[in-house]
Structure formats: structure tokens, C-alpha cells
Amino acid sequence: MQTDALKTLAIDALEELKGQDIAELDVSALTSVTDVMLVASGTSSRHVAALADNVVERAKEAGVRPLGVEGKAGAEWVLIDLGDVVVHVMMPETRRLYDLERLWADMPADVEERVGGGRA
């Protein structure tokens, strides 16, 4: 599945269950791990878990098997790795603490090249 279609699928799954403050981060120039990160908030740990479950379910229905899902036990921060798209679903307090949007916005585009990485 193309990155844009996968991103749209994940956003739709988050919006379907009223995910809050959905942010899209294009990190393709910053890391070779993924191209897009989506960050969304839930109103409770149950909501966070339900949002994550919905993303996983919609991806599987589209024939995309998540590479990994981390954090469902506590549901303060659930990460769904869909390959070219990584989805972070977080409690608002956790999201403020880690501030992924600022972290990735402040990262220089050549950071991987300086540490020996870079796109293959």
C-alpha cells in the first residue's frame, strides 16, 4: 500500500473514533525508519487503546499487517508501526511530556548522515 493511502487509512481510523489533535509529521528527510508519523490523543487509556485497535483493524482489513504494536498494556502511549507510517496514540499528558511534534521539527535533516546512517 502506498504511503499516502496508508496515512489516509490511519487518519480515517483515528477520526472514526474521535481521536483528538491528529498531527501529521513528514519525517522522510529525517530518518530512514519511516516516512510519516501520525500523533493523536485519546481522552482516557481506554480511548487510547480503542483508537490503536481501530487503526490496527483497519490496516488488517486493507491487507496491511502492522510490523509491531507497543504500549497497549498501559495505554498511555501506544505505537503502531505500519512501516512507512508510524502512529502514536497518547494520553494528553504523555503527549505534552514527550512533545514529539517539537522534537521532530527541531531535528536537523542531516542528522542520520552525520552519525553514519541515511537512506539506502
ZISULJO-V737735 format. One record per backbone hydrogen bond with DSSP energy under -0.5 kcal/mol. NH is the residue of the N-H (numbers start at 1). CO is the residue of the C=O. Records with the same first field share a line. If there is no record, write none. Layout:
# ZISULJO-V737735
NH: CO ; CO
This chain:
# ZISULJO-V737735
6: 2
7: 3
8: 4
9: 5
10: 6
11: 7
12: 8
13: 9
14: 10
15: 11
16: 12
17: 13 ; 14
18: 15
19: 14
20: 41
23: 39
25: 37
26: 24
27: 25 ; 35
28: 35
30: 27
31: 27
35: 84
36: 84
37: 25
38: 86
39: 23
40: 88
41: 20
42: 90
48: 44
49: 45
50: 46
51: 47
52: 48
53: 49
54: 50
55: 51
56: 52
57: 53
58: 54
59: 55
60: 56
61: 57
62: 58
63: 60
64: 59
65: 63
66: 64
67: 81
68: 81
70: 79
75: 71
78: 89
79: 70
80: 87
81: 68 ; 79
82: 80 ; 85
84: 82
86: 36
87: 80
88: 38
89: 78 ; 87
90: 40 ; 88
91: 76
92: 42
95: 91
96: 92
97: 93
98: 94
99: 95
103: 99
104: 100
105: 101
106: 102
107: 103
111: 108
114: 110
115: 111
116: 113
117: 112
